[in-house]
Amino acid sequence: QVQLVESGGGLVQPGGSLRLSCAASGSIFSIYDMGWYRQAPGKQRAWVAVITSGGSTNYKDSVKGRFTISRDNAKNTVYLQMNSLKPEDTAVYYCDARLGGSAYWGQGTQVTVSS
């Protein structure tokens, strides 16, 4: 099993930036594919970005060119750098770890984009 703790959320103005972190413990972090999801008020949780154990990345179309996912296996941490934030990016952001058929989730961190 792996335990995940997200941090770095907050209130930011449109056009601003935030960097989310997700610290993992309890297992061998480097073998997991890591992802970020978000859930806006009244909506279902939606996938945002993924980074595989091999370092390949993929993004939801609406965040391409604005968000960057990365990982530091030495620190057991995955990051989501979010630039040019828009009000529609407002959501609770969750990271997940996947290996085979297993998935583990963090508790989420709130991101609010508002002037």
C-alpha positions in Angstrom: 0.0 0.0 0.0 0.9 3.6 -0.4 -0.2 6.7 1.5 -0.5 10.0 -0.2 -0.6 13.5 1.2 -1.3 16.5 -1.1 -0.3 20.1 -0.3 0.2 23.4 -2.0 -3.4 24.5 -2.7 -4.8 27.9 -2.0 -6.4 31.0 -3.4 -4.8 32.6 -6.4 -5.8 35.3 -8.9 -6.6 34.4 -12.5 -3.3 34.2 -14.4 -1.4 33.2 -11.3 0.5 30.0 -10.5 0.6 27.3 -7.9 2.6 24.2 -7.4 0.9 21.2 -5.9 2.9 18.4 -4.2 1.9 14.9 -3.3 4.2 13.1 -0.9 4.0 9.3 -0.9 5.0 6.8 1.8 4.6 3.1 2.6 5.8 1.5 -0.6 8.3 1.8 -3.5 7.2 5.1 -5.0 9.2 4.7 -8.2 7.2 1.8 -9.5 3.8 3.6 -9.4 2.2 5.5 -12.2 1.1 8.8 -10.6 -1.8 11.0 -11.6 -3.6 14.2 -10.7 -7.4 14.5 -10.7 -9.7 17.3 -9.8 -13.3 17.6 -8.7 -15.1 20.9 -9.1 -18.2 21.7 -7.1 -21.2 19.7 -8.4 -19.1 17.7 -10.8 -17.5 14.3 -11.0 -13.8 13.8 -10.3 -11.9 14.2 -13.6 -8.4 13.2 -14.7 -5.9 16.0 -15.2 -2.5 14.6 -15.8 -0.4 11.4 -15.4 3.3 10.5 -15.2 4.2 6.9 -15.6 6.9 5.1 -13.6 9.1 5.5 -16.7 8.5 9.3 -16.8 6.1 9.6 -19.7 3.5 12.3 -19.3 0.0 13.0 -20.6 -2.4 15.8 -20.0 -6.1 16.7 -20.2 -6.5 18.9 -23.3 -7.7 22.0 -21.3 -4.5 22.1 -19.2 -1.9 21.3 -21.9 0.7 24.1 -22.1 -0.3 25.4 -18.7 0.2 22.5 -16.3 3.3 20.3 -15.9 3.5 17.1 -13.9 6.8 15.8 -12.6 8.2 13.4 -10.1 11.2 13.2 -7.8 11.6 9.5 -6.9 14.4 10.4 -4.4 11.8 12.5 -2.5 8.8 10.1 -3.1 6.9 13.2 -4.4 4.9 14.1 -7.5 4.3 17.7 -8.4 1.8 19.6 -10.5 3.0 23.0 -11.6 0.0 25.1 -12.6 0.5 28.3 -14.6 -1.9 30.7 -16.2 -4.7 29.6 -13.9 -8.3 30.2 -14.8 -11.4 30.3 -12.7 -12.5 27.0 -14.3 -9.5 25.4 -12.7 -11.1 25.8 -9.3 -11.5 22.4 -7.7 -10.2 20.0 -5.1 -7.1 18.4 -6.6 -6.3 14.8 -5.7 -3.2 12.7 -6.5 -3.4 9.0 -7.1 -0.9 6.1 -7.4 -1.6 3.1 -9.6 0.0 -0.2 -9.9 -1.7 -3.1 -11.7 -5.3 -3.1 -10.6 -4.7 -1.1 -7.4 -5.3 2.6 -6.9 -4.6 4.8 -3.9 -5.8 8.3 -3.3 -4.8 11.3 -1.2 -7.2 13.5 0.7 -7.1 16.4 -1.7 -6.1 20.0 -1.7 -8.3 22.9 -2.6 -7.4 25.3 -5.4 -9.5 28.4 -5.8 -8.9 30.8 -8.7 -10.7 34.0 -8.2 -10.1 37.8 -8.2 
